Amino acid sequence: MRLSKVGYYADFVVYPAVILALTTAELRPAEAPKRLQWLIACVVGIAGWTLAEYIIHRFVFHRIPLAARMHDMHHSSPGALIGAPLWSSLGAFGLGVFIPLWWQAGFDVASGLTTGLMLGYLWYILVHTAVHRHRLDRGSFLYQTKLRHARHHYGVQEGNFGVTTGVWDRLFGTVIEN
């Protein structure tokens, strides 16, 4: 959906604050095994985000009509302020991940995994914003990412669904080469 500038850029303020709060909560006096458990959950969350990003982009944004219409707006105007409102993404992380996981696995695992997913999401929105709105140095990681993502936007076939990484496209056979 089209967002105001404040609505679009709110993620860049709110997510770092929530990530900091969850990380700070983990820094409370705790035994080393709990901290290690949190750290492992965080790393799993970061890796898990890359797969979630691929699945959401491929199967939700390109297959489910309501989401596909919104995503088509993005393809038509890649530089427009189109995205998910903060309340929807934050709600998904809170109600869909953090609270159920806290209930099932405890606070350390829930906060670690949620922190990792949010770090992955924050990296995704930073990368996606950079590749659409900023001039990037040739040869840089972000420039290569921009080229890969441009093949998604302007290619004749569907593919390159991963924005932050092309790993899942290679694994699932959806990579678009030059």
MDAnalysis code that builds the backbone (N, CA, C; Angstrom):
import MDAnalysis as mda
import numpy as np

u = mda.Universe.empty(534, n_residues=178, atom_resindex=np.repeat(np.arange(178), 3), trajectory=True)
u.add_TopologyAttr("name", ["N", "CA", "C"] * 178)
u.add_TopologyAttr("resid", np.arange(1, 179))
u.add_TopologyAttr("resname", ["MET", "ARG", "LEU", "SER", "LYS", "VAL", "GLY", "TYR", "TYR", "ALA", "ASP", "PHE", "VAL", "VAL", "TYR", "PRO", "ALA", "VAL", "ILE", "LEU", "ALA", "LEU", "THR", "THR", "ALA", "GLU", "LEU", "ARG", "PRO", "ALA", "GLU", "ALA", "PRO", "LYS", "ARG", "LEU", "GLN", "TRP", "LEU", "ILE", "ALA", "CYS", "VAL", "VAL", "GLY", "ILE", "ALA", "GLY", "TRP", "THR", "LEU", "ALA", "GLU", "TYR", "ILE", "ILE", "HIS", "ARG", "PHE", "VAL", "PHE", "HIS", "ARG", "ILE", "PRO", "LEU", "ALA", "ALA", "ARG", "MET", "HIS", "ASP", "MET", "HIS", "HIS", "SER", "SER", "PRO", "GLY", "ALA", "LEU", "ILE", "GLY", "ALA", "PRO", "LEU", "TRP", "SER", "SER", "LEU", "GLY", "ALA", "PHE", "GLY", "LEU", "GLY", "VAL", "PHE", "ILE", "PRO", "LEU", "TRP", "TRP", "GLN", "ALA", "GLY", "PHE", "ASP", "VAL", "ALA", "SER", "GLY", "LEU", "THR", "THR", "GLY", "LEU", "MET", "LEU", "GLY", "TYR", "LEU", "TRP", "TYR", "ILE", "LEU", "VAL", "HIS", "THR", "ALA", "VAL", "HIS", "ARG", "HIS", "ARG", "LEU", "ASP", "ARG", "GLY", "SER", "PHE", "LEU", "TYR", "GLN", "THR", "LYS", "LEU", "ARG", "HIS", "ALA", "ARG", "HIS", "HIS", "TYR", "GLY", "VAL", "GLN", "GLU", "GLY", "ASN", "PHE", "GLY", "VAL", "THR", "THR", "GLY", "VAL", "TRP", "ASP", "ARG", "LEU", "PHE", "GLY", "THR", "VAL", "ILE", "GLU", "ASN"])
u.atoms.positions = np.array([
    [0.833, -1.175, 0.000],
    [0.000, 0.000, 0.000],
    [0.879, 1.239, 0.000],
    [0.358, 2.321, -0.532],
    [1.098, 3.581, -0.526],
    [1.156, 4.114, 0.906],
    [2.331, 4.561, 1.291],
    [2.542, 5.072, 2.640],
    [3.023, 6.512, 2.576],
    [2.771, 7.254, 3.635],
    [3.358, 8.586, 3.758],
    [4.851, 8.408, 4.023],
    [5.614, 9.504, 3.911],
    [7.045, 9.418, 4.225],
    [7.253, 8.941, 5.652],
    [6.469, 9.477, 6.581],
    [6.583, 9.078, 7.990],
    [6.256, 7.595, 8.128],
    [5.177, 7.151, 7.492],
    [4.788, 5.748, 7.558],
    [5.830, 4.832, 6.957],
    [6.423, 5.256, 5.845],
    [7.430, 4.424, 5.168],
    [8.708, 4.317, 5.998],
    [9.158, 5.440, 6.517],
    [10.437, 5.444, 7.224],
    [10.319, 5.121, 8.714],
    [9.110, 4.936, 9.230],
    [8.921, 4.603, 10.648],
    [9.647, 3.315, 11.025],
    [9.685, 2.349, 10.110],
    [10.381, 1.080, 10.378],
    [11.845, 1.302, 10.764],
    [12.472, 2.319, 10.157],
    [13.886, 2.581, 10.402],
    [14.157, 3.151, 11.789],
    [13.103, 3.562, 12.472],
    [13.221, 4.080, 13.834],
    [12.702, 3.042, 14.838],
    [11.536, 2.499, 14.553],
    [10.869, 1.603, 15.501],
    [11.603, 0.268, 15.623],
    [11.981, -0.351, 14.500],
    [12.631, -1.660, 14.596],
    [13.954, -1.627, 15.361],
    [14.843, -0.661, 15.112],
    [16.048, -0.613, 15.950],
    [15.720, -0.464, 17.436],
    [14.679, 0.306, 17.767],
    [14.298, 0.483, 19.173],
    [13.797, -0.833, 19.771],
    [12.977, -1.573, 19.029],
    [12.453, -2.850, 19.529],
    [13.585, -3.875, 19.635],
    [14.463, -3.910, 18.643],
    [15.614, -4.818, 18.682],
    [16.489, -4.503, 19.890],
    [16.736, -3.231, 20.119],
    [17.529, -2.815, 21.282],
    [16.845, -3.219, 22.584],
    [15.531, -3.042, 22.658],
    [14.793, -3.408, 23.875],
    [14.876, -4.915, 24.132],
    [14.677, -5.719, 23.093],
    [14.752, -7.179, 23.265],
    [16.165, -7.620, 23.644],
    [17.160, -7.005, 23.031],
    [18.552, -7.348, 23.346],
    [18.897, -6.919, 24.766],
    [18.458, -5.736, 25.159],
    [18.706, -5.238, 26.518],
    [18.040, -6.146, 27.555],
    [16.837, -6.604, 27.239],
    [16.148, -7.516, 28.163],
    [16.954, -8.791, 28.350],
    [17.648, -9.227, 27.308],
    [18.456, -10.438, 27.410],
    [19.728, -10.190, 28.218],
    [20.169, -8.954, 28.290],
    [21.392, -8.635, 29.030],
    [21.184, -8.577, 30.540],
    [19.938, -8.798, 30.974],
    [19.671, -8.842, 32.409],
    [20.497, -9.989, 33.004],
    [20.693, -9.990, 34.284],
    [21.470, -11.089, 34.875],
    [20.861, -12.447, 34.494],
    [21.655, -13.234, 33.823],
    [21.201, -14.564, 33.396],
    [22.405, -15.489, 33.323],
    [22.130, -16.764, 33.346],
    [23.205, -17.741, 33.248],
    [23.704, -17.785, 31.800],
    [24.964, -18.174, 31.640],
    [25.585, -18.245, 30.315],
    [24.804, -19.147, 29.348],
    [24.279, -20.311, 29.787],
    [23.532, -21.146, 28.833],
    [22.315, -20.430, 28.244],
    [21.657, -19.589, 29.045],
    [20.494, -18.847, 28.524],
    [20.926, -17.826, 27.489],
    [22.050, -17.179, 27.723],
    [22.563, -16.207, 26.746],
    [22.962, -16.916, 25.456],
    [23.575, -18.072, 25.578],
    [23.944, -18.836, 24.383],
    [22.688, -19.274, 23.636],
    [21.689, -19.695, 24.372],
    [20.409, -20.082, 23.771],
    [19.803, -18.902, 23.013],
    [19.851, -17.711, 23.613],
    [19.342, -16.496, 22.967],
    [20.116, -16.207, 21.694],
    [21.437, -16.292, 21.763],
    [22.291, -15.994, 20.615],
    [22.034, -16.974, 19.466],
    [21.913, -18.249, 19.790],
    [21.615, -19.253, 18.758],
    [20.250, -18.968, 18.129],
    [19.269, -18.655, 18.950],
    [17.936, -18.327, 18.434],
    [17.995, -17.086, 17.545],
    [18.802, -16.115, 17.914],
    [18.947, -14.896, 17.121],
    [19.546, -15.207, 15.744],
    [20.594, -16.006, 15.712],
    [21.223, -16.391, 14.446],
    [20.245, -17.189, 13.580],
    [19.494, -18.092, 14.201],
    [18.469, -18.850, 13.466],
    [17.416, -17.891, 12.915],
    [17.052, -16.880, 13.691],
    [16.085, -15.885, 13.234],
    [16.583, -15.112, 12.028],
    [17.839, -14.707, 12.038],
    [18.412, -13.978, 10.900],
    [18.373, -14.858, 9.653],
    [18.842, -16.094, 9.779],
    [18.817, -17.015, 8.639],
    [17.382, -17.316, 8.219],
    [16.516, -17.490, 9.210],
    [15.111, -17.776, 8.924],
    [14.442, -16.639, 8.178],
    [14.853, -15.398, 8.478],
    [14.273, -14.270, 7.765],
    [14.527, -14.387, 6.257],
    [15.744, -14.800, 5.866],
    [16.048, -14.857, 4.438],
    [15.112, -15.831, 3.723],
    [14.792, -16.941, 4.377],
    [13.850, -17.891, 3.784],
    [12.432, -17.317, 3.798],
    [12.042, -16.693, 4.898],
    [10.709, -16.076, 4.980],
    [10.557, -15.002, 3.909],
    [11.587, -14.192, 3.716],
    [11.571, -13.144, 2.693],
    [11.321, -13.754, 1.310],
    [12.042, -14.815, 1.003],
    [11.884, -15.495, -0.287],
    [10.462, -16.036, -0.445],
    [9.964, -16.734, 0.576],
    [8.628, -17.345, 0.510],
    [7.546, -16.276, 0.385],
    [7.648, -15.227, 1.190],
    [6.652, -14.147, 1.132],
    [6.661, -13.498, -0.251],
    [7.859, -13.204, -0.747],
    [7.949, -12.536, -2.043],
    [7.443, -13.443, -3.170],
    [7.853, -14.675, -3.177],
    [7.469, -15.573, -4.269],
    [6.004, -15.988, -4.214],
    [5.543, -16.417, -3.050],
    [4.217, -17.023, -2.976],
    [3.108, -16.081, -2.512],
    [3.438, -15.056, -1.734],
    [2.404, -14.114, -1.296],
    [2.325, -12.948, -2.282],
    [3.452, -12.275, -2.530],
    [3.436, -11.079, -3.380],
    [3.215, -11.385, -4.861],
    [3.422, -12.615, -5.270],
    [3.242, -12.945, -6.682],
    [2.102, -13.939, -6.923],
    [1.416, -14.381, -5.873],
    [0.362, -15.378, -6.075],
    [-0.975, -15.026, -5.415],
    [-0.955, -14.328, -4.293],
    [-2.198, -14.009, -3.587],
    [-2.711, -12.663, -4.113],
    [-3.911, -12.646, -4.697],
    [-4.385, -11.465, -5.433],
    [-4.250, -10.117, -4.719],
    [-4.698, -10.004, -3.485],
    [-4.629, -8.713, -2.792],
    [-3.181, -8.255, -2.628],
    [-2.315, -9.140, -2.176],
    [-0.901, -8.800, -2.004],
    [-0.237, -8.573, -3.360],
    [-0.623, -9.348, -4.364],
    [-0.043, -9.195, -5.695],
    [-0.383, -7.834, -6.294],
    [-1.583, -7.346, -6.068],
    [-1.950, -6.011, -6.571],
    [-1.062, -4.938, -5.939],
    [-0.838, -5.051, -4.633],
    [0.033, -4.094, -3.958],
    [1.455, -4.213, -4.521],
    [1.905, -5.419, -4.704],
    [3.266, -5.638, -5.202],
    [3.392, -5.169, -6.655],
    [2.338, -5.330, -7.436],
    [2.348, -4.825, -8.813],
    [2.521, -3.304, -8.824],
    [1.931, -2.619, -7.833],
    [2.127, -1.169, -7.710],
    [3.611, -0.870, -7.519],
    [4.278, -1.686, -6.716],
    [5.712, -1.503, -6.484],
    [6.484, -1.750, -7.780],
    [6.110, -2.775, -8.536],
    [6.800, -3.049, -9.798],
    [6.583, -1.911, -10.796],
    [5.401, -1.310, -10.780],
    [5.104, -0.197, -11.686],
    [5.850, 1.074, -11.292],
    [6.016, 1.294, -10.013],
    [6.699, 2.495, -9.500],
    [7.671, 2.087, -8.403],
    [8.830, 1.516, -8.775],
    [9.761, 0.993, -7.763],
    [10.253, 2.016, -6.746],
    [10.241, 3.292, -7.118],
    [10.716, 4.315, -6.196],
    [9.632, 4.892, -5.299],
    [8.393, 4.484, -5.523],
    [7.284, 5.012, -4.718],
    [7.357, 4.453, -3.294],
    [6.721, 5.148, -2.375],
    [6.711, 4.730, -0.969],
    [5.582, 3.714, -0.768],
    [5.848, 2.498, -1.219],
    [4.870, 1.411, -1.149],
    [5.444, 0.339, -0.240],
    [4.656, -0.136, 0.701],
    [5.136, -1.167, 1.608],
    [4.079, -1.560, 2.609],
    [4.502, -2.366, 3.544],
    [3.608, -2.811, 4.616],
    [3.633, -1.769, 5.727],
    [2.479, -1.374, 6.228],
    [2.477, -0.434, 7.347],
    [3.132, -1.058, 8.583],
    [3.740, -0.223, 9.381],
    [4.451, -0.673, 10.579],
    [3.582, -1.565, 11.452],
    [2.329, -1.185, 11.667],
    [1.463, -1.956, 12.556],
    [1.295, -3.390, 12.055],
    [1.306, -3.602, 10.735],
    [1.097, -4.968, 10.233],
    [2.341, -5.835, 10.407],
    [3.508, -5.284, 10.091],
    [4.733, -6.084, 10.242],
    [5.057, -6.301, 11.719],
    [4.941, -5.261, 12.511],
    [5.219, -5.393, 13.944],
    [4.212, -6.334, 14.600],
    [2.957, -6.246, 14.178],
    [1.930, -7.161, 14.684],
    [2.231, -8.610, 14.329],
    [2.703, -8.823, 13.100],
    [3.054, -10.187, 12.679],
    [4.198, -10.745, 13.525],
    [5.210, -9.918, 13.772],
    [6.324, -10.374, 14.608],
    [5.873, -10.628, 16.041],
    [5.067, -9.724, 16.575],
    [4.642, -9.850, 17.968],
    [3.646, -10.966, 18.190],
    [2.564, -10.933, 17.414],
    [1.483, -11.919, 17.607],
    [1.754, -13.247, 16.922],
    [2.523, -13.209, 15.838],
    [2.772, -14.440, 15.089],
    [4.015, -15.198, 15.498],
    [4.959, -14.501, 16.135],
    [6.227, -15.149, 16.504],
    [6.495, -15.034, 18.005],
    [6.648, -13.803, 18.487],
    [7.123, -13.598, 19.855],
    [6.208, -14.211, 20.913],
    [4.942, -13.852, 20.910],
    [4.035, -14.322, 21.967],
    [3.845, -15.840, 21.927],
    [3.551, -16.443, 20.763],
    [3.415, -17.920, 20.764],
    [4.705, -18.633, 21.171],
    [5.846, -18.101, 20.734],
    [7.116, -18.746, 21.077],
    [7.449, -18.562, 22.559],
    [7.118, -17.419, 23.118],
    [7.331, -17.190, 24.549],
    [6.518, -18.201, 25.342],
    [5.306, -18.415, 24.917],
    [4.424, -19.371, 25.586],
    [4.965, -20.792, 25.461],
    [5.508, -21.148, 24.307],
    [5.981, -22.515, 24.052],
    [7.419, -22.782, 24.511],
    [8.325, -21.799, 24.280],
    [9.749, -22.068, 24.491],
    [10.417, -21.165, 25.516],
    [9.710, -20.184, 26.021],
    [10.292, -19.284, 27.013],
    [10.780, -17.978, 26.403],
    [11.041, -17.022, 27.294],
    [11.393, -15.676, 26.866],
    [12.699, -15.628, 26.089],
    [13.720, -16.373, 26.528],
    [15.033, -16.293, 25.884],
    [14.972, -16.704, 24.417],
    [14.338, -17.814, 24.134],
    [14.215, -18.281, 22.748],
    [13.326, -17.323, 21.958],
    [12.202, -16.916, 22.541],
    [11.270, -16.020, 21.845],
    [11.920, -14.682, 21.518],
    [12.610, -14.099, 22.484],
    [13.224, -12.798, 22.218],
    [14.408, -12.932, 21.268],
    [15.172, -14.015, 21.368],
    [16.301, -14.233, 20.465],
    [15.854, -14.427, 19.023],
    [14.880, -15.308, 18.814],
    [14.398, -15.566, 17.459],
    [13.730, -14.322, 16.872],
    [12.920, -13.644, 17.667],
    [12.245, -12.433, 17.196],
    [13.263, -11.347, 16.872],
    [14.282, -11.183, 17.707],
    [15.338, -10.219, 17.428],
    [16.021, -10.548, 16.109],
    [16.345, -11.815, 15.893],
    [16.987, -12.228, 14.643],
    [16.112, -11.967, 13.429],
    [14.836, -12.319, 13.535],
    [13.912, -12.058, 12.426],
    [13.811, -10.560, 12.144],
    [13.730, -9.762, 13.213],
    [13.631, -8.315, 13.032],
    [14.927, -7.723, 12.468],
    [16.073, -8.252, 12.874],
    [17.337, -7.809, 12.279],
    [17.351, -8.127, 10.786],
    [16.891, -9.333, 10.437],
    [16.799, -9.707, 9.024],
    [15.852, -8.803, 8.266],
    [14.711, -8.499, 8.857],
    [13.727, -7.619, 8.225],
    [14.290, -6.203, 8.067],
    [14.957, -5.713, 9.105],
    [15.552, -4.384, 9.033],
    [16.598, -4.337, 7.920],
    [17.421, -5.368, 7.811],
    [18.411, -5.438, 6.742],
    [17.702, -5.458, 5.378],
    [16.616, -6.207, 5.275],
    [15.841, -6.279, 4.037],
    [15.316, -4.888, 3.640],
    [14.707, -4.163, 4.565],
    [14.148, -2.865, 4.178],
    [15.258, -1.857, 3.878],
    [16.380, -1.972, 4.568],
    [17.520, -1.101, 4.250],
    [18.048, -1.391, 2.847],
    [18.245, -2.676, 2.535],
    [18.758, -3.067, 1.214],
    [17.763, -2.693, 0.134],
    [16.500, -3.017, 0.342],
    [15.483, -2.742, -0.679],
    [15.355, -1.244, -0.931],
    [15.415, -0.450, 0.116],
    [15.375, 0.997, -0.051],
    [16.615, 1.484, -0.797],
    [17.772, 0.968, -0.443],
    [19.015, 1.386, -1.098],
    [19.014, 1.051, -2.587],
    [18.579, -0.154, -2.947],
    [18.640, -0.534, -4.361],
    [17.635, 0.232, -5.214],
    [16.583, 0.756, -4.610],
    [15.596, 1.525, -5.374],
    [15.782, 3.030, -5.290],
    [16.456, 3.525, -4.277],
    [16.471, 4.975, -4.067],
    [17.853, 5.618, -4.038],
    [18.908, 4.825, -4.094],
    [20.238, 5.412, -3.946],
    [21.154, 5.041, -5.101],
    [22.039, 5.949, -5.410],
    [23.086, 5.685, -6.403],
    [24.155, 4.848, -5.687],
    [24.503, 3.726, -6.268],
    [25.425, 2.801, -5.608],
    [26.708, 2.663, -6.419],
    [27.813, 2.468, -5.719],
    [29.110, 2.308, -6.386],
    [29.167, 0.980, -7.123],
    [29.592, 1.041, -8.390],
    [29.761, -0.191, -9.180],
    [30.714, -1.134, -8.454],
    [30.382, -2.402, -8.476],
    [31.236, -3.394, -7.845],
    [30.948, -3.619, -6.377],
    [30.179, -2.737, -5.743],
    [29.862, -2.936, -4.327],
    [28.830, -4.054, -4.179],
    [28.748, -4.581, -2.972],
    [27.742, -5.622, -2.682],
    [26.344, -5.122, -3.029],
    [26.029, -3.896, -2.629],
    [24.686, -3.369, -2.880],
    [24.438, -3.142, -4.368],
    [25.470, -2.804, -5.128],
    [25.298, -2.630, -6.565],
    [24.963, -3.974, -7.216],
    [25.674, -5.022, -6.804],
    [25.391, -6.364, -7.330],
    [23.977, -6.799, -6.942],
    [23.578, -6.464, -5.730],
    [22.222, -6.765, -5.267],
    [21.202, -6.005, -6.100],
    [21.513, -4.760, -6.411],
    [20.626, -3.938, -7.240],
    [20.457, -4.573, -8.621],
    [21.548, -5.043, -9.220],
    [21.465, -5.684, -10.542],
    [20.609, -6.949, -10.480],
    [20.818, -7.764, -9.429],
    [20.035, -8.992, -9.273],
    [18.559, -8.652, -9.101],
    [18.273, -7.637, -8.290],
    [16.883, -7.255, -8.042],
    [16.257, -6.629, -9.300],
    [17.044, -5.902, -10.073],
    [16.533, -5.316, -11.321],
    [16.105, -6.409, -12.289],
    [16.824, -7.527, -12.304],
    [16.416, -8.649, -13.168],
    [15.069, -9.210, -12.718],
    [14.764, -9.096, -11.423],
    [13.435, -9.502, -10.935],
    [12.378, -8.534, -11.466],
    [12.659, -7.249, -11.371],
    [11.681, -6.242, -11.775],
    [11.465, -6.199, -13.284],
    [12.527, -6.368, -14.040],
    [12.432, -6.117, -15.474],
    [12.672, -7.362, -16.332],
    [12.802, -8.520, -15.705],
    [13.028, -9.749, -16.453],
    [11.759, -10.242, -17.133],
    [11.945, -11.095, -18.132],
    [10.792, -11.660, -18.840],
    [10.248, -12.893, -18.124],
    [11.012, -13.427, -17.195],
    [10.554, -14.567, -16.409],
    [10.520, -14.186, -14.939],
    [9.739, -14.919, -14.162],
    [9.701, -14.673, -12.727],
    [10.908, -15.315, -12.066],
    [11.475, -14.626, -11.101],
    [12.614, -15.172, -10.369],
    [13.292, -14.081, -9.563],
    [14.449, -14.435, -8.991],
    [15.207, -13.524, -8.128],
    [14.303, -12.921, -7.055],
    [13.628, -13.799, -6.334],
    [12.688, -13.363, -5.299],
    [13.406, -12.910, -4.033],
    [14.605, -13.404, -3.798],
    [15.370, -12.975, -2.637],
    [15.945, -11.590, -2.877],
    [15.753, -10.688, -1.938],
    [16.307, -9.342, -2.065],
    [17.656, -9.280, -1.357],
    [17.723, -9.787, -0.145],
    [18.967, -9.693, 0.623],
    [19.966, -10.780, 0.263],
    [19.495, -11.858, -0.324],
    [20.390, -12.935, -0.724],
    [19.789, -13.695, -1.896],
    [20.650, -14.227, -2.731],
    [20.197, -15.050, -3.842],
    [20.279, -16.535, -3.541],
    [20.608, -16.884, -2.305],
    [20.802, -18.287, -1.926],
    [19.563, -19.134, -2.218],
    [18.394, -18.659, -1.802],
    [17.179, -19.461, -1.960],
    [16.774, -19.556, -3.423],
    [17.042, -18.500, -4.211],
    [16.769, -18.575, -5.646],
    [17.631, -19.647, -6.298],
    [18.895, -19.730, -5.896],
    [19.760, -20.785, -6.445],
    [19.262, -22.160, -6.014],
    [18.939, -22.283, -4.733],
    [18.494, -23.570, -4.195],
    [17.184, -24.050, -4.835],
    [16.250, -23.132, -5.064],
    [14.926, -23.509, -5.594],
    [14.813, -23.311, -7.099],
    [15.908, -22.977, -7.771],
    [15.913, -22.889, -9.218],
    [15.169, -21.692, -9.783],
    [15.111, -20.584, -9.061],
    [14.404, -19.397, -9.558],
    [15.346, -18.234, -9.833],
    [16.645, -18.517, -9.913],
    [17.601, -17.454, -10.180],
    [17.501, -17.046, -11.646],
    [17.563, -15.732, -11.884],
    [17.594, -15.196, -13.233],
    [19.023, -14.692, -13.468],
    [19.696, -15.285, -14.419],
    [21.057, -14.845, -14.774],
    [20.932, -13.682, -15.742],
    [22.040, -13.040, -16.011],
    [22.067, -11.902, -16.950],
    [21.067, -12.131, -18.010],
])
